[in-house]
């Protein structure tokens, strides 16, 4: 669980400006995997802190994917 929280903290502190499209795709996939792993732990423990972390990561993931969709649609 500590490792998952460290990964989450790393993603939250990462700078998201000026990254390439391929980096955005990779980040989106990593975020998805991380959120799903945290969700599995959350199902067992029902720790509200984990829920808050998942919400913050989901927000970041949505922002990353929003930028991806803008680049692909154009």
SVG drawing of the C-alpha trace seen along z (x, -y; Angstrom):
<svg xmlns="http://www.w3.org/2000/svg" viewBox="-15 -23 23 30">
<polyline fill="none" stroke="black" stroke-width="0.4" points="0.0,0.0 2.9,-2.4 4.3,-1.8 1.0,-2.7 0.8,-5.9 4.4,-6.8 3.5,-6.3 0.4,-8.4 2.4,-11.2 4.9,-11.1 2.1,-11.6 0.6,-14.4 4.0,-16.2 4.9,-15.7 4.8,-18.6 2.3,-18.1 3.1,-21.0 5.3,-20.6 5.2,-16.8 4.9,-15.0 1.9,-13.1 3.5,-9.7 4.4,-10.7 0.7,-11.7 -0.5,-8.3 2.0,-6.5 1.0,-8.7 -2.7,-8.0 -2.1,-4.2 0.0,-4.3 -2.6,-6.4 -5.3,-4.0 -3.3,-1.0 -2.5,-2.9 -6.1,-3.9 -7.2,-0.3 -4.6,1.0 -5.5,-1.5 -9.2,-0.6 -8.5,3.1 -6.9,2.1 -9.7,-0.3 -12.3,2.5 -10.7,4.4 -9.9,1.7 -12.5,-1.1 -9.9,-3.7 -11.2,-7.1 -7.6,-8.4 -7.3,-6.0 -10.6,-7.3 -9.3,-10.8 -6.1,-9.8 -8.1,-8.0 -10.2,-11.1 -7.1,-13.3 -5.5,-10.9 -8.7,-10.6 -8.8,-14.4 -5.2,-14.4 -6.1,-11.5 -9.1,-13.4 -6.9,-16.5 -4.3,-14.4 -6.9,-12.6 -8.6,-15.9 -5.4,-17.2 -4.9,-14.0 -8.4,-14.2 -7.8,-17.8 -4.6,-16.7 -6.2,-13.7 -9.3,-15.5 -7.4,-18.3"/>
</svg>
